[in-house]
Amino acid sequence: MIRVLLVDDHAILRDGLERLFSEDPRIEVIASADRGAVALQLDTQLRPDVVVMDISMPHMDGIETTRRLIAQRPDACVVMLTAHTNHDHVLDAVDAGALGYLVKDADPAALVAGVYAAANGDAPVDPRAARVVLDARTKPSSPALTERETQVLALVAQGQANKAIARRLMISEKTVKSHLTRVFATLGVSDRTQAALWAVEHGFSQSLGRARC
């Protein structure tokens, strides 16, 4: 059972999402919150498997809430679910530690699949959000992938699970997931299978140079 915490300040949207997720027998919405401060308290008390977080909320927006939530529970899985795919929102969400970024007008099945992906350690990223990150990171002054992201991608292409990658690179599994979020967004793919295929096709599967972080 995947235990989900919903965070959105619009009651109608919260109710709709709760009904959507509750239709799946393997997902349980254990609580909902209408603002960031409440979400932080509930996360501490309940430790959900996945937190589905809106960006636009009063007092403390979803990005700041995510940043504080990851600080208090580094292994938390936060998926942004929002109507916004503008440049600043997407990049700020990724930098805050969100594992995935989905858009509210996506197909309901894609939203459910996104919860599954996050719970399994993958990084669900809507293609529109991925394009924003890709455009930002392929500017001349910014490399497409960092050295560490290249290492993680290479190990994914070799079929390594997140736990094995963490041991190999001597980093936490949470850090591996964070790198994968950025890798998926940069490549414009939605899961590790697509990322692995991309890596093989572009000769990244053997890219295991040294990196420190």
Sequence and secondary structure as in RCSB ss.txt:
>XXXX:A:sequence
MIRVLLVDDHAILRDGLERLFSEDPRIEVIASADRGAVALQLDTQLRPDVVVMDISMPHMDGIETTRRLIAQRPD
ACVVMLTAHTNHDHVLDAVDAGALGYLVKDADPAALVAGVYAAANGDAPVDPRAARVVLDARTKPSSPALTERET
QVLALVAQGQANKAIARRLMISEKTVKSHLTRVFATLGVSDRTQAALWAVEHGFSQSLGRARC
>XXXX:A:secstr
 EEEEEE S HHHHHHHHHHHHTSTTEEEEEEESSHHHHHHHHHHH  SEEEE S  SSS HHHHHHHHHHH TT
  EEEEES   HHHHHHHHHHT SEEEETTS HHHHHHHHHHHHTT   B HHHHHHHHHHHTSTTS SS HHHH
HHHHHHHTT  HHHHHHHHTS HHHHHHHHHHHHHHHT SSHHHHHHHHHHTT TT       
